[in-house]
């Protein structure tokens, strides 16, 4: 008599933060961003995310799991995810000291009434896992950051900008026809400070489903704040403006004074180690030659 196979453990590593999601659920692969498979971690995870069932959430997932309706609050050690439409309903909790988190899902035998219901829950759990990585990463001198990340010849390049600034455009321009250029992610990257250097890490999260993501890490050489305009040119960001130029692109988790201080410390160190330039460009430009000149001028010295 055949026995039903047990779901495999869901263990991942993102920017040095290893997570195991427990208990395994057969519908979890349908809820997680497909790129998570590329970040599988073969060893024992340091952090754990425990899944609990919330019967009420299955009745109307749209009222519970749309990220814009979430409120994440914390005191520096523990963070809670509350559904704004139902103030008394706790959806998730992150405990920094215990290296653990809890997220509440509809029951595993829940029948989806439409694909949009499952999509709402998927957005919710992916947002929560992103929050977990950020909360666990900040005390280790790291942060998530909304940006495009590329690797070329062992050097990392970061491109930041508001929505519509051209992050996806610059990713296409700099990778098209160039096998030596590796696109990590064109939406959300991670930065980690180790041994005096800043490292660029890929993440599984993208704003557009189906977008290419390549896991990896590389020392970060330069960062650019994108501006649309001609001709192609670069201007260094003034030292007293560098932190302010970086902070808006980091996902903020909670409003505690301790966490705000960590954001400032991490961003200040990154700005000391990595040159940041404003970059004006148009889709017709060929920026690599100028970027290589800036890389050579920097030469690995502290800014």
N, C-alpha and C positions, 0 to 999 in steps of 0.2 A: 504494500500500500504506500503510495507516494505521500510525502509530507510537504506541507506548504513551506516554502523557503522563507526564512526570516529576512526582513529588510536589512541591508548593510548599514553599518554606522555612517553617520554623516559628519565627517571630520574635515576641516578646512584650515588653511593657513593664509592669512592676508597681511602683508607687511609685518611679518614676524609675530602676529597675533593668531594663535591656534585656537579654534573653536570646535567643540563637538556638540551637535544638536541631538537631544535626547527627549523621549525615547524615539527610535526610528519610526517613521510613519510612511506608509506606501504612497501617500499623496504628496509627500514633501518635495519630491523632484518636480512635480507639476507647479509647485508654489515658488520654489527658489528660482532666481535668475539662472538660465541654462549655463551661463559662464562659470558658475560655482564648480562644475565638474572639473574645470581646468585648475582649480585651486585645492584639489583633494590633498589631504595630509595623511601620510601613512603611519605616523607615530601617535602616541598618546597626547591628546590636546591638553593645554594648560587651563583653558577656560571652557565653561559648559553653559549651554543654553537649554533650559528645560521647557518642554512644551506642555501646557495644560489645556484642558478642554473647557470651553465657555459655551454652554448651551444657548444662551441668549444671543450670542453673536451669530449663530447659524440662522436665526430667524430673519435678519436683515443685515447682511455683511456690509452693505453700503454705508450704514450709519456708524460702523465701527472702524473700518480699515482703510479709509481714504486718508493718506498721510497729511493732507492739508487740514484735516480735522483732529490731528493729534496735538497733544500738549506734553512736552517732555520737561520735567522739572527735577531738580536735584540739589543736594547740599554739599557735593564734593565727593561723597562716598557712595551714596545710593541715589538712583534716578528712577522715576516712575513715568510710565507712558499712560496718559489718561485720554479717553475719548471725549472730545469737547462737547459733543451733542448729548452725552450721557455722563455727567460729571462724576457720578459715583461708581463708574465702571473702570476698573484697573485692567489695562490691556497688557502691560509689561512692566518689568522691574529689572534694573541692572545694579548689581552690587559690586563695587570696585574692590573692596577689601576681600570678599570671598571669591572673586574671579568667576562670578556666575551671573546668570540672568534667567528670567522666566518670561515666556511669551504665551498668550492665551489665544487659541485657535478654535474655530467651530469643531464639533466632535468629528473624529476621523471617519465615522460612517455617514457624515453629512452628504446629502445629495444636492449638487449644485443645480439651481434652477436655470442658470444661464452662464455662459462663459464670462460675462462681465462680473458676476459674483465672485468667481474664482480669481479673476484679475484683481479685484479690490483687495481680497485677502493676500494675494501675492505681493501687491504693492506694500501692504502693511508689514508683512514679515521681513521683506527685503529692507524696508526703511529701518526696522528695529535692529536687524543685524548690522546695518551700516552704523547705527548709533552705538551698538556694542563695541565695534571695532574702534570707533573714535574715542569712546570713554576709556577703553583699555589702552589705547595707543598714546594718548596725551601724557600720562605720567611717565612714559618711556621715551620722552622727547621725540614724539612723532605726531602727525596729524593727517587727516584726510584733506584733500583740497580739490575743488572743482576746476579742472584743467585738462588739457591734452598733454600726454606724455609720450616722448619718442626716445629711442636709443639709436645712436649712430657711432660706429667705431669705438664702442666702449664708453661713450659719453652720453649723459642724459640731458634732455632739453624739455623744459616745461613752458606751456603756452596758456596764459590765463586771460579771461575776458568775461564780460557780462554776456547774458543770453543774446545771441545774434552778432557777437563781436567777430566771429569767424573761427572758432576753435576747430570745428569739423572741416572747414575749408582749408585751414592751414595744415591739418593732418593729411588731407588728400594731396595738397600741393607738395608737401615734403616727402611723401611716401610713393607717389605715383611713379612707376618705372624705376624705382630704386630698391634693389634687393638688399642693399646694405643698411637700410633704414627699417627699424622695427617699431610699429605702433603698439604701445602698451595699452592705451585706453584714450578715447577722445572726450571723456566726460568727467570721470572721477579718479584721481590718483591719490597715492599716499606718499608722505615724506617722512623719513626717519633719520635722526642724527646719531651717528655712531663713530666713535674714535675721532671726533673733530670734523668728520665729513658728513654731508647730507646725501642720503640715498633716495632715489626715485623708485617707487614700487607701483606695480599695477594693482588694480582691484577688479572684481567681477561686475560692478554696477555700471550700467550705461543708461542714458536717457532714451535711446532709441533701440527697441528690441532688434536683435540680430546683428548689432554692431560688433565688429571684430575686437576681441580682447586677447592680449598675449601676456601671460604671467611672466614676471621677471623683475629684476632689480638692477640698478646701475647707479654709479655716482652721478649726482646732478651737477652739470657744468654751468648752465645758464638758465635764467627764467625770463620770459617775455610777457608783457602786458599788451594785448593786441588792440590796435586801432586801425580802422579802415581809412585809407587815404593814399595819395600818391605825392611824390615818388616814394619808393621803398627807402626807408631810413630808420635809424635807431637812435634813441636818446637814453642815457642812463637815468634811472630814477634817483632823485636826490636822497641822500642817506636819511634825512629826517622825515621822508615820506614813504620809505620802503615798507615799514611795518603796516602803515595804513593802507598801502596798496595790496598787501597780502591778506590781511584779516578778513575782508569781505568774502573771500573765496573759500574760507574754511567753514564746514558745517558746524554750527554752534549747538552744543548739547547742554541744555539747562542754563541757569543764570546765576549760579553760585559764584561768590567772590573767589573761592579757591580755584574753580575751573577757569574763570576769566584770567586769573593770574598765570595759569598754565598756558593758555593760548598766547598770552603776551610773551612769556619766556621762550616758548618754542618758536614763535614767529620771529622774535628778535634774533635768536641764534641762527635761524635759517638766513635771515637778511645779512648777518655778518659774514656768513660763509659763501653765499651765492650772489653773484652780480644779477641785478634785475634791470631790464631795459624796457622802455616803451618801443613798440614796433609798429610802424605804419606800413601797410601793405595793400596790395590789390591782388585779385585772383590770377592776374597775368604775370606776376613777378616770379623770379627764380631766387629765393632768399638764401640758399645754402652757402653760396660763396661769401656773402656778408656775415652769415652766422659763423662760418669757419674762421673768418678774420677776428671776430669778437672772441671766439674760443681761444685762439692763439694769443691775442692780446692779454686775456685774463691769465692764462698760463698756470692756473691752479693756486694762485695766491689768494689770501683772504681779502675781501673787498673792504 
